[in-house]
Structures are given as structure tokens and as C-alpha cells.
Amino acid sequence: MKHLFLLSFFAGISFFSMAQKKAMTPDVYTTWNKIVNEQISANGNWVSYSIEAEKGDKTLVLYDVKTNKERKLERSSQGTFAYDESYFIYTISPPFDTLLAMRRRKVDEDKLPHDTLAILNLKNGNIEKIPDINSFKLPKKWSGKIAYQLDAPIDEPKDSALIKIDTATQAITLQWNKKESEKNGSRLYLKDLNSKEIDTLFYVQDYHFAEEVERLLYHSTGNDSTTLAGVYWWDFKSNQNHHLARGKGKYKNLSFDKTGAQASFVADRDTSDAQIRPWDLFYWNGGRDSAKVILNNQNSFLPKDWLLNEHYPANFSDDGKQLFLGINPTPILQDTTLLPEEIVDVEVWSYQDKRLHTQQKVQLKNDKKKHSLCVYNPSKNSLFQLSDKQTSRTALAANNASNTSMYYIEEPYLETISWEGFPSYKDIYSVNHQSGKSTLIAKRVKANPQISPNGKYIYWYSSPDSIWNCVSSNQKGEIIEISKNIDQLLCDELNDRPMDAWPYGIAGWTDDDKSILIYDRYDIWLVEANNPSSTKRLTKGREQQTIYRYVKLDKEAHNISTKEDLLLHTFNEKTCSEGYAHLNLNTLDLKVILESDHRYDRSPLKAENAQTLVFTKENFQEFPDLQLTNTRFKNLRKISTANPQQKDYLGGTIEHIEWTASDGQKIRGLLV
């Protein structure tokens, strides 16, 4: 009787506890929050993230790693840390309900309230607010400045000309006053975050900071008197302006190299109404007073009926020694003399088409943007096309300072996709950036070829053979089967579709492209590109049915460093538990550092200059709140509580089950 009484007592407590919680009904769903836009400052002392519900105002949360305190910034969703962590810049939106009510009243979009720029001093907590913000930018690798533009006032006067008379000399000048707009540009404010001093540039359409030095590149439409239209760069150290190109026209694709010592942009300064616009590519370096044209549509370098691709943003290699640009065939123009009723709108299908018509429709948008990659070498003033006219795709090495790239041609084999599926067959070439010479690497390869980070090798997974191949990219050489000593299947073991199984992929290449890390279903294999017989299995996942996968923490790194432990994500197929492990590539020591019945983030966020790490973990009962730790996973702590209301609602449970199917096969599943 005593035991029955106790059982009834505790059952009553449990029922009472459950009765206090509310059932989760559909009207609750819109109040449930999600975490987005996670960021961590360069030195790892601050974390920011946004809490958003389906409806309502967003909240930006700023977390101080040192003090374990947070600050909520209402009606904000995304911000940016200054590189030295001195300031946090974000925008404040108008109240959600206010905007909703105004839109219901059919208020014009240009009369709706605008965002406000907020500059938060992370040292003293003070906030400076600048209303009517249109855009802002911060330098990537240095601090102290911010550039921003404001929305033009609604009641600003239209374009007009003013006659000015100098009272001393009686000289008459004509000054053109333009309305600030998307077409004309607007004032660009250059603010010193510490001194609060502001410089103003007028009628700016586009602007970019140099990544590593205190310079800014911008385009102004000018006002024909004090400022001429053109492209300029601003030196923050001397607070002086320098022109690169002057003249009315369209300028775009402004680009600095990392050090701000070189710049490029494209310009259309032609005054005719030609349908095909004559874009010019300009290049400048610090040794010149102004930029020079290195490519235009009359350049003999271009193949016949080809022109500069205005849409491809020319960009410098990381070392600044190469400038990459795009060219493309002259587009076919529509006959503008035809009346609407004279235009025939039909789709012509042919059995001779290399692609199915459905594929052609899907690919049409990409085909219109198709371009051929070229490289300009400033030191030699040389220009080379890095691919054939029929090229399907060109791939630069991840370390774009490499002098080798790769391209492939699939046009002759497109018909085979209709009956053999993907990937298509391809002819693979390497090309030298210093000579422009192309070398045939392999013909009729059924694969998706890639180039190693430093451009030393071209490699691919051969679908028909289920093997990985590799060949030196510098010269025509023997194709090496680098996976020949891996005794496991390297593609989807559970594939049950009438097609070649997809490979499990690779983790990456080690320093200097020496070795490649290849995945099978569970494990990671290390293979030296020049010595496949030295193959090593780095993990022992198959024995425990545990999948190991590399986690890249340094997003700017091209190769996998062998000097520090690798962070691996783990998943056990039998228990569905996940976690993290450390692997030493030199000793092959593998150590599990975290494991539980949770899903763990496969792309943790690491501070650029510190070992601070932010990740998420979740399961059926736990929301994926942010967790803070270091790369050794010491002193782990939860730093967010996005849905504190969850404790007030009834939740479900989940468990593993196993049963026998009608064919006798053992099946595992989850009972919710």
C-alpha cells in the first residue's frame, strides 16, 4: 500500500507538471525565433547574431566574450565589426507595425521611413545615430574609417543650372546643380570614427575600400564645375583626391588589388546610340598619373566578333601580379524595326540538338552570361586568353597567384548526356598564364575535373571506373590513379538509382599540394600525389560505423595545414550521435573531444586572429542556440537563449527503434 501511494503521488506530480504547460498551437508558430547572421570579431572578443521571428521586429544581440554579458539592439538584424574591434556598425529599421500600417494605406515607397545608421563604440557603449542611411562600407583589414551614403531627400530640386557672379571680378560662371539620385549618384561621406571628422565626395555612384591600405576607389558622375565625371581614388593619409580617368560615361566593376597599388575598371564613354556598347578596360598602378586602356572592342587581341565582357568583374590575383578579365562573342541583337505582330515567338526543337530542349531552356540564362577568361600581366604588359573558344568552363586555382589554370570542353559530347547521364564527357586542358600556352591533359573523361589549390595538379573522380585520377598540370604527363591503394568504394555505397554513383568527395590538399585527403563512406585517406603507394587511412570509422569529415575553420586558407590538428565532424550511423574529434596528421593520433545525441554544426565560426569558436548543437528537444568555446573545446558555454518561451509548452519525445521488414531486412528508424 505504501508503494502504491508513492507511485500515485509521483504520478500526480508528473501529471500536474505537464498540465502547467500549454499545448503548441499554430498561432504560436509565428512567435518562434530563429538565429541568423552570426558573426565573430577578428580577435574573438565579440559575437553578434540576429533573432528573427516570422513576423515582427528583428533584434540584434551583441555578446561580450570577456564579461559574458549581452546587449540587445532593437529593430536591427545585421551589423559589422571594425577590424580592430573598436566599433560595431549596424542599421536600425523602422518599426515593423508602422511600415505595415503605412503600406496598407498605400503610402508611396519613397515616402516610407528609412533606416538609421548606428555606430556603437565598443569601449564606452555610446551610440551615434545617422538617419536616412542608404549604404555603408567598412575596410576589411584595417580600421578607423567608414564610408556611407544617405537617401536623397524627397523634396530635393530637379537638375538645374545656376549662374554665379563673382562680386570682386564680376566674372560669370555656370554651375550645374544635379539632383541626387540613383542615376546621378549622391554624396559619399568619409567619416573618421575616432576624430568624428567628415570629408564629402559628391555624386558618387560606386565606391570600394582597398583591403589592406587606407585608400578608397570611387566613381563620380560629377557636376561639370568643381568635380568632373570619372574615377578617382582617395588617400586617407593625406586626405587628397587623385583622378584615374575623367569624362562622362558609365563606369563600373571598380577593383583595387589588396594593397591598393593597382586598380581596374570598365568604362563606356561613347556618345553614340550603338546597341552594342563599346566598353573599355582600364588599368592603373601607382607609378602612373592616370589609368590606361588595356583592352577595348577594337583590340587586335580579341578573336573576330568578340568583345570585352562588361558583366565579368575584373579582379587581381592575391599577389597583384595578374589581372583576370572576361571576353565573349558579340550577342545576337533583336531586329528593332519589326512591329510586335511581325515577331514570331516559337520554340524550334531538333533531333540534332546536342542538348535536350528542356536543358536548353534551363541553361539559357547562363549561356547568355558565358565568357572566356583572360589574364593580363602588368609587369610584361601581356594579355592571354586562358581558354578555347568552345570552352565550357575555366577554373583558376584557389591560390589565384598560381601561373596555371584549367579549362575543359564538353561541347562535342553533350549528346551523350541524354542516354548516359551526368557528368558529361570532357576534354581537359591546362594553360600557362605567362605564355598563354595550352596543354591537352586528357580526352573524353567522364568527370568533373578540378585544379589543386596551388595549380600543381589537375584531378578528377572517374565515374565509370569509381577511381580518383591525377596529373601534373605543368606539362603533359602520365595520368596517375591516386586511389589505387584504397580498398574501399569511394562513391555512394547505397546508390540504388540507374546512374553512376556520386563520389564521397575530398577534404582538400595539404601544404604545397603535396597530398590529397579522399573520403570513403566513413573514413579519410591521405594520398601523396606523386607516390600513391604511400596511402594511409587516417581514421577507423568503418569499424564503428562512424563517418569522419574535415571541418575547415580558416575560410581564407587554400590548403590543409599539417602543422596543426585537424578538426573533424563525426556521425555514428548506428546511434545517430554526432560530435567533434581532433586528428594529428603526423602521428595519426585521433581524439574524440565532444560526442552526444545532438546534431553539431558542420561549419563552426572561428575568429580570424584568435582561437575563439562559435557553433550550434541541437536535438529534438533542444533549440540550436549558440555555443562558445575555443578550438580545443575548453570552457564551453551557451551564449544565446533564442526561445525562452519553449519551457512553457509541451514537447515531444523521440527514440531509436529497429524492426524486421517483410523481406527479412533489418531496418532502423526513429519513433517520434
Disulfide bonds with the S-S distance in Angstrom:
none
